[in-house]
Amino acid sequence: MATQKSQLTVRWLVLLLACIMMIGNYYCYDNPASLHNSMQTLMPPTNFETYYSLLYTVYSIPNIVLPFFGGFFVDKLGAPVCLLIFSSLILAGQILFAFGASVESWPLMLMGRVIFGLGGENLTVAQSAVLAQWFVGKELAFAFGINLSISRLGSVINNYVSPAVADDLAFSDFNGVSMALWVGALICGGSLFTAFMIVPIDKAAIKRLNDTTKFNDDLTSSLLEDGEDGGGNNRSKASSFDGIRAVSAERMSTSAMLLHEDVDEEEIRLTDVKNFGVIFWLLSLSCLVVYGCVLPFNSFASGILSERNYFKAPEPSCVLMNPGECSSGLLAVNATNNPARDDGDFSEGLSNCPGDDFAPVFPTSLDSVTCYGVPGLSCSKSSYTFSSLSSSDIDCSDDFWSKGCAKNYCDAYSDATKTSDSVMSIPYFISAGLSPLLGFLVDKIGYRAVVASLAPCMLVWVHLTLGFESGSPIAPLIGQGVAYSLFAAVLWPSVPFSVEAKSVGTAYGLITAIQNFGLAVFPLIVSQLKSANGGMYLPNCEVFFTVCAAAGVLVGALLNIFDARRGGKLNSIDGKGRKEVADRGPPTPLITT
């Protein structure tokens, strides 16, 4: 009979529901990244990049601390109950975020992201604990791989659906950005529904295991009583049943610990953190720096790819024939394009700059241009005057720019945004496809610490290529997807091997909190690097990501060294390591009191 959740067939249904539940979280987390350019035309241009970065920072700042307590509460209250609480928070946060975009309010949008973050990261902790309850041993990494694969479909879907909704479904008083965010709220509602489905399945499993335990105990007691009635001839039989009962009790104590029940002998305390060894802290540091050059990059990938490949800034020598007049649209001179030429030389007639994949040239200044009396234009202002016009002044959600004065610029901007959003999905596609396979391979061959050092090596190449070469981004983005899949496939399944079983939830909470420290700080660093570089991402931002990846290589090397000294648990297949080393006792904790 089954004595643990990991022996029940229904665990595969739980895995499927847990993965689907995370789609809403992943979909909405990346909403700002896929809507970066659309938001830039919607919201006020003043300090836009700072506010945009804060959408990720405010998500992460509370989670520097809260996932640690979230993991503690998962250990105390049980993961299924926490799934409901945290899923409700991400739904409430997304609703407020969407409403804030509807009224074009940065404060409301930021508050929505805070609430979403309170649920999002803690939901990850609870879901990780659920998988650790239902899957053990060689199935654990495979379960995490399947989870990442299906969950990441949320990010892929977001990169295609959100920009399309923002462009095509804006109507009446609802801007396209808010409509895209409301779609995200609906998906979060579906995630909450799947969380509700997991709870009764988990309760039924606990009841079944408790009934099995009671049956085994009753049977053992009955047989022992029969042995005592039979006198001394049955003493050896009674002794045998004592041994059976001891084994049963040991197995059920382990099951009870996983079910968050009856942990009287080893009470879960927050002070258990001081006993986490050096392996756990190296895993946490690796998580900080490696994810620091993956997730923040994804947040800015649309802008980086546009600047690098699909909407490159034209050379200063490329100017309009009439720099003070509209370049294209209903307000252009004689209703025709205002062509551009290199160095202003128009002797050869048609424009020959800026070229493919470059942003069209827009006017350098405008003097009291109006939409009044022009059919088909509904402008937000009565007159437009700019002594020195910059790209941040062009709002493509305003008919003046998108139809009247810079139509070619806005059309090219929209096309570049869609292309960038599609291309930036490559790492997510790679992750979704490779994660289950990599999880299966990790279960079969081990070498978790080795892979944790190889993945950042690949990321060093990825970001050096993106920062200092001008070719297609396809190859480095494939590399990013492979590296991310490799790292995720070994990091999260390694956590249970670095702490005691009773502290797994707390450990997941703490490592998630450390991860969020980087995710709170790194976007602000990227924003400041861009500002210091004249509003350009390249190459400074990619240098920063390269440094993070290089730090990951160093931490990975240390992880292999310390793992080898402690029996090679991470690099072993079953996570147990060499018995002769394990028998020496636990390693000295990195933090002491």
N, C-alpha and C positions, 0 to 999 in steps of 0.2 A: 504493500500500500504506500501511497505517496506520503511523505512526512515533511516535505518542503515545497514551496511554491514552484521552485525550479524543476520539480518533477511532474508538474501538471501540464497537460497538453494545452490548456487554455492560455498558457503564457504567450503563445504566438498571437492570439487575439489581443492580448494586453499590449504587446509590442506594436501591433498595427495601430491600435487606438492611440497609444502614447505618441507615435510618430505623427499621425494625422493631427493630434492636438497641438503639436509644435509648429505646424505650418503657419497658423495665424501669427504666432510670435515672430517667426523668421520673416514672413511677408511684411509685417508692419514695421519691424525694426529697420528694414532697409527702405521704407517709403521715402525718407528725405533724400537718400542717395539717388534713387531713380527719378525723383522730381526736382533735383537740384536746379537745373536750368529753368524749369517752369516756375519754380518758386522765386527764382531771381527776377523774373519778369513780373511776378505778382506782387511781391512784398517791396516795401520802400528800399531804395538802393543803399541808403546810409547804413554802414556797418553790417551789410548783409552777410558777409562771410563769417563775421563773429557770431551773429545770431544763428546762422546755419550750423556752425560748429557746436554751439551750445545745445542744439537739439540732440546731439550725441553725448555731450558732456553732462547735461542735467539728467540724462538717462542713467549715466554710469556713476556719478558722484555718490548718490545715496547707497549704491550697491557696493561701494568700497567696504562698507560695514554690514549692511543688512543681509546679504546672502549668507554671511557667517551665522547670524542668528536664524536666518531662514533654514539653514541646514540643521541647526540645533533643534528648531521646532519640528522639522521633518523627523528627526530622531525621536522626539518626544511625542508628537501628535499622530504621526503616521503620514506617509507620503500621499495616499489618496485624498485625505481631507485637505491637505495643503494644495493639491492640484486644483480643487474647486476654488479655494480662496485666491490663489495667484492668477488663475484663468479669468476670474471676475475682475481683478485689478487691471489686467491688460486690456480687457474689453472697455472698462470705464475710461482708461487713459487714452485709448484710440478714439473713443467718442469725443472726448474733450479736445484732443488734437485736431480732429476733423472740424469740430465746431469753431475752434480758433482760426483755422484756415478759412472757414466760411466768412468770418467777420474780419479777416486779415489782421489778427491780433497776435503779435509775438508772445506776450505774456501768457495768454491762454494756451497757445501751442506748446510753449515750454512747460507749463504746468501739466498738460496732458502727457508730455513725454516723461515727466517725473513719475506720474502715477503708473504709466505703462512700464517704466523701468522697475518700479517696486514689484510689479507682478512678473515681468519678463524674466529677470535673472533668477528670482526665487523659483519660478516655474521650472527653469532649467535644472536647478538643484533638486527639486522634488521629483522631476521626471527621471533624472539620473539615479536617484535613490530607488525609484520604482524598478528601473531596469536592473539595478544591483540586487534587488530582492527576488526578482523573477528569473534572473539568468546568472549562473555562476560558472566558474571554471572556464572551459574552452568556448562556451557559448557567449561569454560576456562581451568580448571585443566584437564578435559578429553582430550582436544585438546593437551595440553602439554604432557600428558601421551602417546597419540598416536604418537606424534612427536618424543619423546625420544625412543619409541619402534622401530619405523621404522628406525630412524637415527642410532641407535645403531647396527642395522644389518650391517652397514658399518664396525664397529669394529669387529664383529663376522666374516664377510666374509674375512676381512683383515688377521685375525689370522690363517685362514685356507689357503687362496689363496697365500698370499705373501711368506710364507716359502716354499710352494710347487713350486711356480714359481722360487724362488731363487735356489732351489735344482735341478729342472728338466729342466728349459728352458734356462740355460746359454749356449751360443754358440759363436764361433768365438771370436771377440774382445769385446763382451758384457758379463760382469759378471752377475751372477744370481741376485745379489742385485739390480743392475740398471734395469734389466728387470722387477723385481717386482715393482719398483718405476715407471717405464713407464706405467705399467698397472694402477697404481694409477692415473697417469696423464689423461689417457683415461676416467676413472670414473669421475674425476673432470670436464672434458669436458662435460659429460652427465649432471652433476649438473648445469653447466652454461646454458645448453639448457633448463632445467626446469625453471630456473630463468627467461629466456626470455619468457616462456609461462605464467608466473604469471603476468607480466607487462600488457599485453592487457586485461586480465581478470579484473585486478584491475581498469584500466581506464574505461572499460565498466561499472563496478559497480558504479564508481563515476558519470559517465554520467547518468546512470539510476536513481540514487538518486537525482541528480540535476534536472532532468526532473520531477521527482515526486514532488520535492519541488516547482518547478515553477508552476506545475499544481495545487497544493494545495493553493499556494499564489494567483493565478489567480482566482480560485474558491472562495476563501474567499473574495477577493476584489469585485468580481461580486455580491456576496450575500449581502455584506455590502452596496454596491451602491443601490441595490434593496430595502434594508431596509430604507435607507435615503430617497428614492423617495416616500416611503409609509408613511412618516410623523411620527408623534409621536406615532401612534399605534404600530409601529414596533421598538420603541426604545429599548424595552427589548430584541427583537430578535437581534438587532445590538450589544447590550451589550454581548449577548451570543456568537456571532461570534467573538467579540474582545477577549473573553476568549479562544475560540478555536484557534485563531491565536497566542495568547501568548503561549499556550501549544505547538503548532506546532513549533514556533520559538525556544522554549527551547529545544525541541527534536532535531531540526536541528542544533542548536549551539553545542550540544553534538556530533552529527554525524560529524559536520565540524571539531571539535577538533580532533576526531579520524582519520579523513581523512587528517589531517595536512593542512587544509584550513581555511582561515578566522578566525584567532585567534587574532583579533584586541584588544579585551578587556584585554586579559591576554597573553602578549607576552612571549615567551619561552626564558629564559635567563640562562646562565651557573650559575649565582649567585643563582638560585633557589635551588642549592644543600644545601645551608646553612639552608634552611627550612625543609630539610629531618629530620624526627623525630628519636627518639631512636629506634623505631621498625625497621626502615630500616637499621640502623647501626648495630644492633644485627643480623639481617638477613645476612648482609655483612660479619660480623665476623664469623658467623656460616658457611657461604659458604667457607671462607678462610680455616678454620681448618678442616672441614669435607671433602671437596674436596681435601684437602692437604694430607689426608691419603687414598684417593681412586685413583685419577688419577696418582699421582706419583708412587704409588704402581703398577698400571697397566703398567707403563713405564718400571719397573724393574722386573715385575712378572716372565718373562721367566728365567732370571738369578737366582732369588730367588727360584723358584720351582725346577730348575735344581740342585742347590746347596742343597736344603732341601730334595728332593725326588728322582730325576731321573738321577742325575749325581754327586752323592756325592763323596767327596774327600776320597780316600782310606787311611787307617791307614799308618803312616810312616813305620811300620814294614813290610808292604807288598811291596816286591821288586822283580825285575826280576831275573831270574837265571843268566843272563848275563847283568848287569845294563848298560854296555857301548855299547850294541848292539841294533839294531832295534827290536822292540817287535813283530811286525806282518806285513806281506806284502811281496812283491817281494824281498825286501832287507833284510829280516830276515834271521838268520843263517839257512843254508840248506833249505831255502825257507819254513821253518816251523815256528810256533809261538815260541817266546821266553817266556816261561811260568813264572808266578809269584807265589811266595810262601810266607807265613807268616814267618817273621824273616829269610828269605832266606833258609829255610829248605826244600830241594828238595828230601829228602830221600823217601818220599811216592809217588814220581813220579809226577802226574798231579797237576795243579794249584788248590788251594782251596781259593784264595783270588783275588780280593777284595770282590767278591760277587755280587748279583743282585743289580741293581740300583746304583752301584758305577762306577766311571770312571776307565777304564782299566789303568793299570800301564804302564808308558812310560819310556824310557831310562833316566838315570840320566846324561849321557854325551855321546857325539859322537865325533869321531876323523876322520876327512877327509873322510866321507862317500860320495860316488858319485853314480849317476844314469847312468854313462857312460856305454854304451853297454848293458843295461838292456832293453829288449823289453817291450813295453807297458808303459814306463815312460817318461814323458815330464816335467822335473824339471826346476824350475825357476833359480837355481844356479848350478854351476858345481861341487861344493863340500860343504859339511855341517860339521861344527865343532862347538861343544858346550862343554865348560868345565863344565858348570852347566846348565842343560836343565830344563826349567820351562814350564808350560802349555801355557804361553803367547808366547813362541817361536814356538809353533806348529800351522802352517797355513794349515788348512785342504783344502784350495782351491789349494794348491800346490800338484802335484802328488807325490812328495817325501814323504809327510806325509800320504796322503789319500790312496795311493796305494802301497807305497814302504816301509816305515819305521814304521808307527804307524796306520796301517789300522784299527785295532780293536778299537783304541781310537777314530778315526775320525768317524767310523761307529756308535759307541755308542753315540758320541757327536751329530751326526745328528738325531738319533732316540730320544735322550733326548730332543733336541730342538723341534722336531715335537710334542712330547708328552706334553711338557710344554706349547707350543703355543695353543694346543687344550684345555688343562685344564684351562689355563688362560682365555678362552672364556666363562667359566661358568658364571661369574658375568654379562657379556653382554647378554647371553641367558636369564638369570633370569630377567634382566632389560627389555629386549625386550618383554618378556611374561607378566610381572607383571605391567609394567608402565600404560597401558590403564586401567586395572582393578583398580589400586590404584588411578589413576586420577578420575575415576568414583566414587570411594568410598569417596574420599576427597570432591568431589562436593556434595555428599549426606549427609556426617556426619560432615564435617569440621575438627576441632581438628588439624589444621596445625602446631601450635606451639608445641603441645604435640608430634606429630610425629617427628618434627624436633629435639626433645630431645631424643626420643627413638632410632632413627637410629644410632647416634653415640655410644649409649650404646652397641648396637650389634657389632659395629666396634671395640670397646675395646676388646670384647671376640675374635673376628676374628684375630686380630693381636697378641694378647697374645698367642693364640693357634699356629699360624704360627711361632712365634718366639721361643717358649719354649717347644713345643711338636713335636714329630717326626712321627706322624701318617699320614694318608692320608689327602691331602689338600682339598678334595672334600667338606666336610662339611663347613669349614670356608669360602671357596670361594662361596658356596651357600649363606652363611650368608652375605658375602660382597655384593653379587648381590641384596639380599633382602634389606639390609640397604641402598645401593645406590639408589634403586628404590623408597623406601619410602622417602628418603630425597629429591630427585629430584622432586617427585610428589607434594611436599608441598612448596619447596623453591621458585621456579620460579613463580608459580601462586600467591604467597604471595606478590610479589613485587608491583603489582598494588594496593594492599590494604594498602600499607605503604606510598604512595606518592600521590600527586594530579594527576588527569588523564593527564593533559597537560605535565607532566614530566616523564611519564612512560618510554619513550625511553631513556631519560637521566639517569634514575634510573637503567635500565637494563645495560646501558653502564658502569656506575660507579661500580655496583656490579661485572660485568665481569672484570673490571680493577683490582678490589681488589682480585678477584679470581686468576687472572694472576700474581699478586705479589707473591702469594704462589706457583703457578706453575713454576715461574721463579727461586725462591730461593730453594724450597724443593728438586728438583733433585740434585742440587749442594751439599746440605747438605747430601743427601743419598750417593753421590759419595765420599764425604770426610769421612763419617762414614765407608764406605767400605774400603777405603784406610787405615784408622787408625786401622782397624780390620784385617790387613794382607791380604787384598783382598777378605774378606768374608763378605757376606751380613748379615748373622745371628750371634748373635741375635740383634746387635746394631740397624740395620735399622728398624727392627720390633718394637723395643722399641720406636723409634722416631715416627712411625706411631701410636703406642698406645697412646703416649702423645698427639698427635694431636686429636685423637678420644676422649680422656678424656676432653680436652679443649672444644670440641664440646658439650659434656654433660653439662658442666658448662654454656656455652653460651645458650644452649637450656633451661635450668632452668630459667635463667634471662629473656629470651624471653617470657616465660609463665608468669612470674611475671609482667613484664611491659605491656604485652598484656592485662592481667586481669585488671590492673589499668586504661587502656585506652579503656575499653569497650568490650574487648574480640573479636576484629574484626577477628583476624587470626583463632581463635578457633570456630567462628561462621560458619554456613553453607554458608551464602550468603556474608560473608565478611563485613557486615555492623555493627555488634556488637550491644551492648545495646544502644537504642536510647537516654535514659536519660543521658548516659555518653557522647555520641556523641554530644548532644546539648550544652555541655559545651564549645565547640570550640576545635580547634586543639591543640595538646600537645606542650609544649615548646620544640623548636628544641634542639638537642644535641649540635650543633655547632652554636655559636652566634658571631656577629661582633660588 
